[in-house]
Amino acid sequence: MHTSDTHAAAIDRYLPTDGDDGRLVFFVRSLAPTTDNTTQTDCFDRLRRLADAESFDVAVRVWGDGICTHAPEMEGISEMLETITEIYSFSAESDSNITPFFDVQRVDSSLSGESFERVIPPHRTLLAYEGGTLSGVFPCRVEGQTYTPCDALAALEANHDEIELFSAADAA
């Protein structure tokens, strides 16, 4: 995790600058507690503060532990596949590398005899949009450094002074 000013500057170009047109979509494999639940909870807290400050539109989505690239076309499934395509297209056109974090596996079914590919997403993924266009995907590698969703959220908080970093309950 890199939240220093130097490292945050490296990812600023992937973060929305105008809250009016900024949207953050946070994907998780599961909402159930995990062994690393502190990180997920920290991300949820940061997202809540950004949403409460009306800095960005915020959404949370669950996409599970594997996404079949040849799933049936249905509402929700089609949107998820479009998101995966959008993520890979963004990475191909930028110097933000997602390859170490999104694994593609070929699955051969011994029962049906069919083969398919599935994308194994990271446990947590943050997509940042500005003006309806994808501007950043986290986790990613930029200039040899890894940046997590929490790194991106911390940089967004630092860039928006109006965000109350501690709630009244935290102060008590």
DOVOKE-217813 format. One record per atom (N, C-alpha, C): atom name; y, z, x; residue in three letters. Coordinates in steps of 0.001 Angstrom, whole numbers, always signed. Each point is the difference from the previous one (the first is absolute). Layout:
+----+---------+---------+---------+-----+
|  a |      py |      pz |      px |   r |
+----+---------+---------+---------+-----+
| CA |       Y |       Z |       X | ala |
...
+----+---------+---------+---------+-----+
This chain:
+----+---------+---------+---------+-----+
|  a |      py |      pz |      px |   r |
+----+---------+---------+---------+-----+
|  N |   -1167 |      +0 |    +847 | met |
| CA |   +1167 |      +0 |    -847 | met |
|  C |   +1231 |      +0 |    +893 | met |
|  N |    +933 |    -906 |    -272 | his |
| CA |   +1194 |    -127 |    +824 | his |
|  C |   +1224 |     +59 |    -877 | his |
|  N |    +712 |   +1131 |     +34 | thr |
| CA |   +1183 |    +127 |    -836 | thr |
|  C |   +1258 |    +213 |    +819 | thr |
|  N |     -66 |    -147 |   +1316 | ser |
| CA |   +1195 |    +160 |    +814 | ser |
|  C |    +971 |   -1126 |    -310 | ser |
|  N |   +1282 |    +196 |    +371 | asp |
| CA |   +1024 |   -1014 |    -271 | asp |
|  C |    -336 |   -1335 |    +636 | asp |
|  N |    -521 |     +18 |   +1227 | thr |
| CA |    -337 |   -1240 |    +691 | thr |
|  C |   -1084 |    -756 |    -744 | thr |
|  N |   -1036 |    +720 |    -380 | his |
| CA |   -1106 |    -654 |    -697 | his |
|  C |    +397 |    -406 |   -1413 | his |
|  N |    +799 |    +824 |    -683 | ala |
| CA |    +426 |    -340 |   -1354 | ala |
|  C |    +820 |   -1285 |     +17 | ala |
|  N |    +802 |    -208 |   +1036 | ala |
| CA |    +802 |   -1224 |     +93 | ala |
|  C |    -891 |   -1239 |     +68 | ala |
|  N |   -1174 |    +124 |    +589 | ala |
| CA |    -916 |   -1140 |    +113 | ala |
|  C |    -529 |    -439 |   -1361 | ala |
|  N |     -56 |    +915 |    -954 | ile |
| CA |    -531 |    -370 |   -1315 | ile |
|  C |   +1084 |    -151 |   -1062 | ile |
|  N |   +1242 |    +322 |    +314 | asp |
| CA |   +1075 |    -110 |    -987 | asp |
|  C |     +75 |   -1385 |    -622 | asp |
|  N |    -288 |   -1038 |    +775 | arg |
| CA |     +91 |   -1367 |    -542 | arg |
|  C |   -1043 |    -270 |   -1081 | arg |
|  N |   -1011 |    +854 |    -104 | tyr |
| CA |   -1036 |    -161 |   -1015 | tyr |
|  C |    +226 |    +889 |   -1226 | tyr |
|  N |   +1095 |    +734 |      +3 | leu |
| CA |    +274 |    +936 |   -1088 | leu |
|  C |   +1146 |    -511 |    -864 | leu |
|  N |     -63 |    +226 |   -1307 | pro |
| CA |   +1098 |    -429 |    -863 | pro |
|  C |   +1272 |    +764 |    +347 | pro |
|  N |   +1120 |    -704 |     -50 | thr |
| CA |   +1278 |    +634 |    +349 | thr |
|  C |    +800 |    +382 |   -1233 | thr |
|  N |    -177 |    -707 |   -1090 | asp |
| CA |    +762 |    +252 |   -1215 | asp |
|  C |    -914 |    +579 |   -1053 | asp |
|  N |    +210 |   +1271 |    -328 | gly |
| CA |    -847 |    +660 |    -975 | gly |
|  C |     -35 |    -684 |   -1351 | gly |
|  N |   +1113 |    -686 |    -390 | asp |
| CA |     +25 |    -668 |   -1303 | asp |
|  C |   -1051 |   -1092 |     -94 | asp |
|  N |    -270 |    -662 |   +1116 | asp |
| CA |    -981 |   -1087 |      +7 | asp |
|  C |   -1285 |    +387 |    +714 | asp |
|  N |    -110 |   +1250 |    +424 | gly |
| CA |   -1169 |    +434 |    +756 | gly |
|  C |   -1090 |    +547 |    -898 | gly |
|  N |   -1226 |    -333 |    +359 | arg |
| CA |   -1160 |    +500 |    -738 | arg |
|  C |   -1063 |    +395 |   +1014 | arg |
|  N |    -643 |   +1120 |    -248 | leu |
| CA |   -1068 |    +497 |    +858 | leu |
|  C |   -1261 |    +127 |    -832 | leu |
|  N |   -1094 |    -561 |    +499 | val |
| CA |   -1287 |    +119 |    -681 | val |
|  C |    -959 |    +649 |    +989 | val |
|  N |    -524 |   +1151 |    -391 | phe |
| CA |    -887 |    +786 |    +847 | phe |
|  C |   -1411 |    -130 |    -545 | phe |
|  N |    -892 |    -572 |    +809 | phe |
| CA |   -1403 |    -170 |    -379 | phe |
|  C |    -844 |   +1055 |    +689 | phe |
|  N |    -938 |    +568 |    -742 | val |
| CA |    -947 |    +956 |    +562 | val |
|  C |   -1398 |    -429 |    -412 | val |
|  N |    -976 |    +391 |    +788 | arg |
| CA |   -1386 |    -273 |    -385 | arg |
|  C |    -425 |    +889 |   -1156 | arg |
|  N |    +518 |   +1229 |      -8 | ser |
| CA |    -387 |    +965 |   -1024 | ser |
|  C |   +1098 |   +1042 |    -144 | ser |
|  N |    +111 |    +574 |   -1191 | leu |
| CA |    +917 |   +1115 |    -219 | leu |
|  C |    -699 |   +1332 |    +237 | leu |
|  N |   -1310 |     -38 |    +211 | ala |
| CA |    -772 |   +1218 |    +252 | ala |
|  C |    +372 |    +571 |   +1370 | ala |
|  N |     -93 |   +1313 |    +148 | pro |
| CA |    +272 |    +610 |   +1307 | pro |
|  C |    -905 |    -594 |   +1083 | pro |
|  N |    +574 |    -157 |   +1190 | thr |
| CA |    -739 |    -537 |   +1138 | thr |
|  C |     +82 |    +990 |   +1151 | thr |
|  N |    -712 |    -290 |   +1064 | thr |
| CA |     +62 |    +872 |   +1180 | thr |
|  C |   +1392 |     -42 |    +618 | thr |
|  N |    +731 |   -1092 |    -220 | asp |
| CA |   +1350 |    -148 |    +537 | asp |
|  C |   +1010 |     +27 |   -1148 | asp |
|  N |    -213 |    +890 |    -962 | asn |
| CA |    +825 |     +33 |   -1204 | asn |
|  C |   +1441 |    +385 |    +292 | asn |
|  N |    +263 |    +733 |   +1098 | thr |
| CA |   +1358 |    +399 |    +339 | thr |
|  C |    +888 |   -1222 |    +176 | thr |
|  N |    -495 |   -1026 |    +683 | thr |
| CA |    +773 |   -1215 |    +211 | thr |
|  C |    +295 |    -685 |   -1324 | thr |
|  N |    -991 |    -111 |    -864 | gln |
| CA |    +206 |    -650 |   -1294 | gln |
|  C |    +994 |    +798 |    -837 | gln |
|  N |    -121 |   +1314 |      -2 | thr |
| CA |    +930 |    +849 |    -734 | thr |
|  C |   +1414 |    -146 |    +544 | thr |
|  N |    +138 |     -77 |   +1322 | asp |
| CA |   +1307 |    -200 |    +621 | asp |
|  C |    +609 |   -1324 |    -462 | asp |
|  N |    -807 |   -1050 |     -42 | cys |
| CA |    +489 |   -1300 |    -477 | cys |
|  C |    +440 |     +98 |   -1454 | cys |
|  N |    -791 |    +658 |    -846 | phe |
| CA |    +375 |    +159 |   -1411 | phe |
|  C |   +1320 |    +763 |    -119 | phe |
|  N |    +175 |   +1051 |    +802 | asp |
| CA |   +1239 |    +784 |     -33 | asp |
|  C |   +1200 |    -878 |    +385 | asp |
|  N |    -158 |    -792 |   +1045 | arg |
| CA |   +1088 |    -883 |    +439 | arg |
|  C |    +304 |   -1056 |   -1066 | arg |
|  N |   -1035 |    -569 |    -605 | leu |
| CA |    +205 |    -980 |   -1071 | leu |
|  C |    +737 |    +626 |   -1179 | leu |
|  N |    -378 |   +1224 |    -354 | arg |
| CA |    +659 |    +702 |   -1105 | arg |
|  C |   +1481 |    +198 |    +291 | arg |
|  N |    +325 |    +409 |   +1238 | arg |
| CA |   +1403 |    +202 |    +352 | arg |
|  C |    +780 |   -1313 |     -65 | arg |
|  N |    -601 |   -1083 |    +479 | leu |
| CA |    +664 |   -1307 |     -66 | leu |
|  C |    +198 |    -433 |   -1447 | leu |
|  N |    -984 |    +245 |    -849 | ala |
| CA |    +116 |    -350 |   -1418 | ala |
|  C |   +1019 |    +897 |    -700 | ala |
|  N |     -43 |   +1317 |    +281 | asp |
| CA |    +930 |    +940 |    -632 | asp |
|  C |   +1448 |    -316 |    +356 | asp |
|  N |    +231 |    -475 |   +1211 | ala |
| CA |   +1348 |    -353 |    +435 | ala |
|  C |    +419 |   -1374 |    -533 | ala |
|  N |    -914 |    -630 |    -742 | glu |
| CA |    +221 |   -1338 |    -541 | glu |
|  C |    +371 |    -983 |   +1103 | glu |
|  N |    -584 |    +232 |   +1174 | ser |
| CA |    +234 |    -892 |   +1132 | ser |
|  C |    -818 |   -1279 |    -140 | ser |
|  N |   -1212 |    +136 |    -544 | phe |
| CA |    -912 |   -1135 |    -117 | phe |
|  C |    -847 |    +150 |   -1245 | phe |
|  N |    -452 |   -1130 |    -528 | asp |
| CA |   -1052 |     +44 |   -1007 | asp |
|  C |   -1289 |    +314 |    +752 | asp |
|  N |    -784 |    +910 |    -516 | val |
| CA |   -1216 |    +450 |    +681 | val |
|  C |   -1190 |    -120 |    -946 | val |
|  N |   -1114 |    -505 |    +530 | ala |
| CA |   -1250 |     -77 |    -769 | ala |
|  C |   -1152 |    +429 |    +898 | ala |
|  N |   -1008 |    +603 |    -611 | val |
| CA |   -1227 |    +389 |    +710 | val |
|  C |   -1158 |    -725 |    -672 | val |
|  N |    -857 |    -599 |    +811 | arg |
| CA |   -1157 |    -742 |    -511 | arg |
|  C |   -1251 |    +454 |    +755 | arg |
|  N |   -1129 |      +1 |    -696 | val |
| CA |   -1293 |    +287 |    +621 | val |
|  C |    -751 |   -1323 |     +82 | val |
|  N |    -458 |    -349 |   +1210 | trp |
| CA |    -740 |   -1260 |    +123 | trp |
|  C |   -1403 |    +183 |    +537 | trp |
|  N |    -441 |   +1217 |    +133 | gly |
| CA |   -1384 |    +254 |    +383 | gly |
|  C |    -279 |    -271 |   +1462 | gly |
|  N |   -1287 |     -21 |    +343 | asp |
| CA |    -381 |    -121 |   +1408 | asp |
|  C |    -420 |   -1406 |    +401 | asp |
|  N |     +24 |    -937 |    -927 | gly |
| CA |    -345 |   -1375 |    +339 | gly |
|  C |    +441 |    -947 |   -1103 | gly |
|  N |    +533 |   -1152 |    +396 | ile |
| CA |    +501 |    -972 |    -958 | ile |
|  C |    -726 |   -1316 |    +240 | ile |
|  N |    -804 |    -413 |    -961 | cys |
| CA |    -733 |   -1260 |    +103 | cys |
|  C |    +982 |   -1148 |    -141 | cys |
|  N |     -36 |    -927 |    +950 | thr |
| CA |    +953 |   -1110 |     -19 | thr |
|  C |    -355 |   -1061 |   -1028 | thr |
|  N |   -1153 |     +98 |    -611 | his |
| CA |    -404 |    -961 |   -1034 | his |
|  C |    -258 |    +715 |   -1323 | his |
|  N |    +825 |    +969 |    -310 | ala |
| CA |    -141 |    +756 |   -1241 | ala |
|  C |    +413 |    -877 |   -1181 | ala |
|  N |    -482 |    +340 |   -1190 | pro |
| CA |    +358 |    -789 |   -1177 | pro |
|  C |   +1506 |     +64 |    -268 | pro |
|  N |    +540 |   -1099 |    -539 | glu |
| CA |   +1421 |     -33 |    -308 | glu |
|  C |    +255 |    +762 |   -1294 | glu |
|  N |    +608 |   +1153 |    +161 | met |
| CA |    +367 |    +859 |   -1129 | met |
|  C |   +1286 |    +710 |    +381 | met |
|  N |    +762 |    +394 |   -1017 | glu |
| CA |   +1224 |    +735 |    +278 | glu |
|  C |    -345 |   +1241 |    +822 | glu |
|  N |    +784 |    +311 |    +957 | gly |
| CA |    -267 |   +1132 |    +889 | gly |
|  C |    -760 |    -451 |   +1231 | gly |
|  N |   -1129 |    -667 |    -200 | ile |
| CA |    -780 |    -507 |   +1135 | ile |
|  C |    +760 |   -1142 |    +664 | ile |
|  N |    +511 |    -913 |    -796 | ser |
| CA |    +761 |   -1127 |    +540 | ser |
|  C |   +1234 |    +492 |    +753 | ser |
|  N |    +684 |   +1005 |    -548 | glu |
| CA |   +1175 |    +566 |    +654 | glu |
|  C |    -372 |    +613 |   +1349 | glu |
|  N |   -1145 |    +672 |     +56 | met |
| CA |    -445 |    +622 |   +1241 | met |
|  C |    -304 |   -1067 |   +1056 | met |
|  N |    -676 |   -1073 |    -411 | leu |
| CA |    -309 |   -1083 |    +938 | leu |
|  C |   +1278 |    -697 |    +472 | leu |
|  N |    +973 |    -163 |    -900 | glu |
| CA |   +1292 |    -575 |    +390 | glu |
|  C |    +700 |    +895 |   +1013 | glu |
|  N |    -109 |   +1308 |    -190 | thr |
| CA |    +607 |    +952 |    +946 | thr |
|  C |    -656 |    -122 |   +1370 | thr |
|  N |   -1320 |     -95 |     +43 | ile |
| CA |    -709 |    -151 |   +1277 | ile |
|  C |    +445 |   -1293 |    +683 | ile |
|  N |     +94 |   -1088 |    -751 | thr |
| CA |    +461 |   -1279 |    +555 | thr |
|  C |   +1420 |    +133 |    +519 | thr |
|  N |    +855 |    +677 |    -757 | glu |
| CA |   +1390 |    +210 |    +404 | glu |
|  C |     +81 |    +803 |   +1302 | glu |
|  N |    -841 |   +1012 |    +138 | ile |
| CA |     -17 |    +833 |   +1209 | ile |
|  C |    -392 |    -836 |   +1217 | ile |
|  N |   -1063 |    -784 |    -121 | tyr |
| CA |    -455 |    -820 |   +1124 | tyr |
|  C |   +1020 |   -1089 |    +336 | tyr |
|  N |    +628 |    -586 |   -1004 | ser |
| CA |   +1028 |   -1027 |    +243 | ser |
|  C |   +1192 |    +607 |    +722 | ser |
|  N |    +424 |   +1185 |    -448 | phe |
| CA |   +1120 |    +676 |    +644 | phe |
|  C |    -309 |    +272 |   +1473 | phe |
|  N |   -1177 |    +529 |    +266 | ser |
| CA |    -383 |    +324 |   +1371 | ser |
|  C |     -52 |   -1244 |    +878 | ser |
|  N |    -468 |   -1111 |    -562 | ala |
| CA |     -91 |   -1250 |    +768 | ala |
|  C |   +1378 |    -552 |    +358 | ala |
|  N |    +997 |    +289 |    -839 | glu |
| CA |   +1342 |    -543 |    +208 | glu |
|  C |    +931 |    +951 |    +741 | glu |
|  N |    -466 |   +1198 |    +315 | ser |
| CA |    +856 |    +975 |    +676 | ser |
|  C |    -691 |    +493 |   +1268 | ser |
|  N |    +678 |    +864 |    +733 | asp |
| CA |    -640 |    +584 |   +1183 | asp |
|  C |    -595 |   +1365 |    -326 | asp |
|  N |    -224 |    +236 |   -1281 | ser |
| CA |    -634 |   +1225 |    -477 | ser |
|  C |   -1489 |    -285 |    -178 | ser |
|  N |    -836 |    +677 |    +774 | asn |
| CA |   -1436 |    -268 |     +10 | asn |
|  C |    -746 |   +1021 |    -862 | asn |
|  N |    -715 |    -487 |   -1010 | ile |
| CA |    -772 |    +886 |    -874 | ile |
|  C |   -1494 |     -61 |    +302 | ile |
|  N |    -394 |    -920 |    +875 | thr |
| CA |   -1420 |    -259 |    +258 | thr |
|  C |    -809 |   +1254 |    +340 | thr |
|  N |    +507 |    +909 |    +820 | pro |
| CA |    -837 |   +1169 |    +308 | pro |
|  C |    -263 |    +907 |   -1200 | pro |
|  N |    +759 |    -161 |   -1075 | phe |
| CA |     -59 |    +946 |   -1115 | phe |
|  C |    -689 |    -552 |   -1244 | phe |
|  N |     +19 |   -1297 |    -169 | phe |
| CA |    -665 |    -650 |   -1137 | phe |
|  C |   -1206 |    -726 |    +558 | phe |
|  N |   -1192 |    +498 |    -319 | asp |
| CA |   -1232 |    -581 |    +508 | asp |
|  C |    -576 |    -956 |   -1047 | asp |
|  N |    -511 |   -1137 |    +457 | val |
| CA |    -669 |    -942 |    -898 | val |
|  C |   -1475 |      -4 |    +372 | val |
|  N |    -844 |    +249 |    -997 | gln |
| CA |   -1443 |     +45 |    +220 | gln |
|  C |    -691 |   -1042 |    -861 | gln |
|  N |   -1029 |    -586 |    +564 | arg |
| CA |    -845 |    -911 |    -765 | arg |
|  C |   -1180 |    +819 |    -530 | arg |
|  N |    -270 |    -145 |   -1288 | val |
| CA |   -1069 |    +749 |    -643 | val |
|  C |   -1038 |    -996 |    -497 | val |
|  N |   -1244 |    +202 |    +398 | asp |
| CA |   -1114 |    -830 |    -462 | asp |
|  C |    -858 |    +852 |    -928 | asp |
|  N |     -88 |    -425 |   -1250 | ser |
| CA |    -770 |    +749 |    -989 | ser |
|  C |   -1462 |    -431 |     +40 | ser |
|  N |    -879 |    +952 |    +281 | ser |
| CA |   -1431 |    -318 |     +11 | ser |
|  C |    -539 |    -150 |   -1426 | ser |
|  N |    +675 |    +581 |    -974 | leu |
| CA |    -437 |    -101 |   -1395 | leu |
|  C |    +335 |   -1355 |    -612 | leu |
|  N |   +1254 |    -450 |    +163 | ser |
| CA |    +421 |   -1254 |    -637 | ser |
|  C |     -98 |   -1191 |    +939 | ser |
|  N |     -86 |    +275 |   +1304 | gly |
| CA |     -16 |   -1079 |    +976 | gly |
|  C |   +1379 |    -575 |    +265 | gly |
|  N |   +1027 |    +571 |    -607 | glu |
| CA |   +1367 |    -477 |    +180 | glu |
|  C |    +668 |    +724 |   +1162 | glu |
|  N |   +1015 |    -661 |    +545 | ser |
| CA |    +825 |    +588 |   +1049 | ser |
|  C |   +1448 |      -7 |    -465 | ser |
|  N |    +740 |    +994 |    +455 | phe |
| CA |   +1429 |     +33 |    -312 | phe |
|  C |    +717 |    +790 |   +1084 | phe |
|  N |   +1320 |    -133 |     +16 | glu |
| CA |    +811 |    +777 |    +927 | glu |
|  C |    +740 |   +1065 |    -786 | glu |
|  N |    +218 |   +1111 |    +673 | arg |
| CA |    +813 |   +1042 |    -602 | arg |
|  C |    +960 |    +527 |   +1044 | arg |
|  N |   +1154 |    +389 |    -476 | val |
| CA |   +1024 |    +590 |    +851 | val |
|  C |    -116 |   +1510 |    -139 | val |
|  N |     -82 |    +671 |   +1140 | ile |
| CA |     -22 |   +1460 |     +31 | ile |
|  C |   +1414 |    +447 |    +380 | ile |
|  N |    +758 |    +502 |    -972 | pro |
| CA |   +1378 |    +393 |    +304 | pro |
|  C |     +51 |   +1370 |    +679 | pro |
|  N |   +1120 |    +304 |    +629 | pro |
| CA |    +177 |   +1344 |    +562 | pro |
|  C |      +0 |   +1044 |   -1125 | pro |
|  N |    -135 |   +1253 |    +362 | his |
| CA |     +27 |   +1060 |   -1008 | his |
|  C |   +1338 |     +41 |    -728 | his |
|  N |   +1079 |    -304 |    +710 | arg |
| CA |   +1334 |     -11 |    -575 | arg |
|  C |    +742 |   -1232 |    +506 | arg |
|  N |    +676 |    -691 |    -922 | thr |
| CA |    +779 |   -1184 |    +353 | thr |
|  C |   +1320 |     +52 |    -755 | thr |
|  N |   +1077 |    -286 |    +696 | leu |
| CA |   +1311 |     -77 |    -637 | leu |
|  C |    +505 |   -1430 |    +109 | leu |
|  N |    +376 |    -568 |   -1145 | leu |
| CA |    +647 |   -1304 |     -14 | leu |
|  C |   +1458 |    +219 |    -348 | leu |
|  N |    +884 |    -578 |    +799 | ala |
| CA |   +1442 |    +106 |    -229 | ala |
|  C |    +516 |   -1372 |    -415 | ala |
|  N |    +765 |     -21 |   -1080 | tyr |
| CA |    +567 |   -1241 |    -520 | tyr |
|  C |   +1512 |    +117 |     -42 | tyr |
|  N |    +662 |   -1089 |    +299 | glu |
| CA |   +1447 |     -75 |    -177 | glu |
|  C |    +303 |   -1283 |    -761 | glu |
|  N |    +682 |    +160 |   -1133 | gly |
| CA |    +320 |   -1157 |    -821 | gly |
|  C |   -1229 |    -745 |    -485 | gly |
|  N |   -1100 |    +700 |    -230 | gly |
| CA |   -1226 |    -623 |    -483 | gly |
|  C |    -857 |    -640 |   +1069 | gly |
|  N |    +450 |     +47 |   +1251 | thr |
| CA |    -742 |    -610 |   +1106 | thr |
|  C |    -590 |   +1094 |    +881 | thr |
|  N |   -1266 |    -167 |    +362 | leu |
| CA |    -648 |    +965 |    +885 | leu |
|  C |    +737 |     +25 |   +1333 | leu |
|  N |    +439 |   +1195 |    +400 | ser |
| CA |    +732 |    +128 |   +1259 | ser |
|  C |    -753 |    +819 |   +1038 | ser |
|  N |   -1035 |    +745 |    -424 | gly |
| CA |    -749 |    +795 |    +955 | gly |
|  C |   -1325 |    +484 |    -550 | gly |
|  N |    -988 |    +100 |    +897 | val |
| CA |   -1334 |    +515 |    -334 | val |
|  C |    -320 |   +1082 |   +1020 | val |
|  N |    -388 |   +1163 |    -503 | phe |
| CA |    -354 |   +1123 |    +867 | phe |
|  C |   -1330 |    +569 |    -463 | phe |
|  N |    -965 |    +222 |    +890 | pro |
| CA |    +120 |     +56 |   +1449 | pro |
|  C |     +87 |   -1402 |    +609 | pro |
|  N |    +616 |     -12 |   +1172 | cys |
| CA |    +111 |   -1242 |    +754 | cys |
|  C |    +215 |    +334 |   +1473 | cys |
|  N |    -109 |   -1021 |    +811 | arg |
| CA |    +346 |    +125 |   +1421 | arg |
|  C |   +1178 |    -920 |    +249 | arg |
|  N |   +1053 |    +561 |    +596 | val |
| CA |   +1202 |    -751 |    +352 | val |
|  C |    +326 |    +343 |   +1445 | val |
|  N |    +135 |   -1033 |    +804 | glu |
| CA |    +332 |    +188 |   +1418 | glu |
|  C |    -937 |   +1009 |    +663 | glu |
|  N |   -1287 |     -63 |    -336 | gly |
| CA |   -1009 |    +838 |    +633 | gly |
|  C |    -103 |   +1413 |    -550 | gly |
|  N |    +831 |    +355 |    -984 | gln |
| CA |     -30 |   +1344 |    -573 | gln |
|  C |    -539 |     -56 |   -1427 | gln |
|  N |    -739 |   +1028 |    -378 | thr |
| CA |    -526 |    +104 |   -1356 | thr |
|  C |    +977 |    +789 |    -859 | thr |
|  N |    +255 |    -529 |   -1204 | tyr |
| CA |    +881 |    +661 |    -961 | tyr |
|  C |    -765 |    +193 |   -1310 | tyr |
|  N |     -17 |   +1232 |    -469 | thr |
| CA |    -731 |    +369 |   -1204 | thr |
|  C |    +924 |     -78 |   -1219 | thr |
|  N |    -571 |     +93 |   -1200 | pro |
| CA |    +856 |     +96 |   -1180 | pro |
|  C |    +972 |   +1182 |     +76 | pro |
|  N |    -458 |   +1144 |    +513 | cys |
| CA |    +897 |   +1156 |    +117 | cys |
|  C |   +1122 |    -254 |    +993 | cys |
|  N |    -267 |    -752 |   +1067 | asp |
| CA |   +1072 |    -371 |    +936 | asp |
|  C |   +1071 |    -807 |    -722 | asp |
|  N |    -437 |    -965 |    -799 | ala |
| CA |    +950 |    -847 |    -728 | ala |
|  C |    +798 |    +825 |   -1008 | ala |
|  N |    -681 |    +899 |    -712 | leu |
| CA |    +689 |    +832 |    -981 | leu |
|  C |    +994 |    +938 |    +672 | leu |
|  N |    -353 |    +550 |   +1160 | ala |
| CA |    +916 |    +862 |    +743 | ala |
|  C |   +1236 |    -790 |    +438 | ala |
|  N |    -205 |   -1236 |    +448 | ala |
| CA |   +1135 |    -842 |    +408 | ala |
|  C |    +885 |    -313 |   -1200 | ala |
|  N |    -594 |    -262 |   -1156 | leu |
| CA |    +797 |    -254 |   -1204 | leu |
|  C |    +820 |   +1221 |    -386 | leu |
|  N |    -613 |   +1180 |     +73 | glu |
| CA |    +745 |   +1225 |    -305 | glu |
|  C |   +1152 |    +180 |    +964 | glu |
|  N |    -240 |    -246 |   +1273 | ala |
| CA |   +1046 |    +161 |   +1007 | ala |
|  C |   +1146 |    -991 |    -217 | ala |
|  N |    -314 |   -1163 |    -553 | asn |
| CA |   +1017 |   -1032 |    -223 | asn |
|  C |    +789 |    +205 |   -1293 | asn |
|  N |    -413 |    +939 |    -840 | his |
| CA |    +661 |    +224 |   -1287 | his |
|  C |    +412 |   +1459 |    -106 | his |
|  N |   +1255 |    +267 |    +324 | asp |
| CA |    +528 |   +1360 |     +59 | asp |
|  C |     -77 |    +757 |   -1317 | asp |
|  N |     -18 |    -733 |   -1138 | glu |
| CA |     +57 |    +678 |   -1288 | glu |
|  C |   -1321 |    +666 |    -389 | glu |
|  N |   -1024 |    -149 |    +795 | ile |
| CA |   -1306 |    +562 |    -344 | ile |
|  C |     -40 |   +1472 |    +369 | ile |
|  N |    -324 |    +822 |   -1002 | glu |
| CA |    -141 |   +1428 |    +228 | glu |
|  C |   -1353 |    +232 |    +632 | glu |
|  N |      +2 |    +418 |   +1267 | leu |
| CA |   -1256 |    +111 |    +737 | leu |
|  C |    -852 |   +1173 |    -457 | leu |
|  N |    +631 |   +1028 |    -554 | phe |
| CA |    -767 |   +1154 |    -440 | phe |
|  C |    +338 |    +292 |   -1452 | phe |
|  N |   -1007 |    +208 |    -799 | ser |
| CA |    +236 |    +334 |   -1397 | ser |
|  C |    +361 |   +1485 |    -106 | ser |
|  N |    +454 |    +407 |   -1160 | ala |
| CA |    +341 |   +1411 |    -208 | ala |
|  C |   -1230 |    +878 |    +197 | ala |
|  N |   -1160 |    -499 |    -380 | ala |
| CA |   -1231 |    +776 |    +169 | ala |
|  C |    -321 |    +199 |   +1483 | ala |
|  N |    +319 |   -1011 |    +829 | asp |
| CA |    -237 |    +125 |   +1449 | asp |
|  C |    +896 |   +1072 |    +593 | asp |
|  N |   +1207 |    +135 |    -514 | ala |
| CA |    +972 |    +939 |    +559 | ala |
|  C |    -333 |   +1434 |    -369 | ala |
|  N |    -725 |    +209 |   -1090 | ala |
| CA |    -313 |   +1368 |    -470 | ala |
|  C |   -1063 |    +651 |    +833 | ala |
+----+---------+---------+---------+-----+
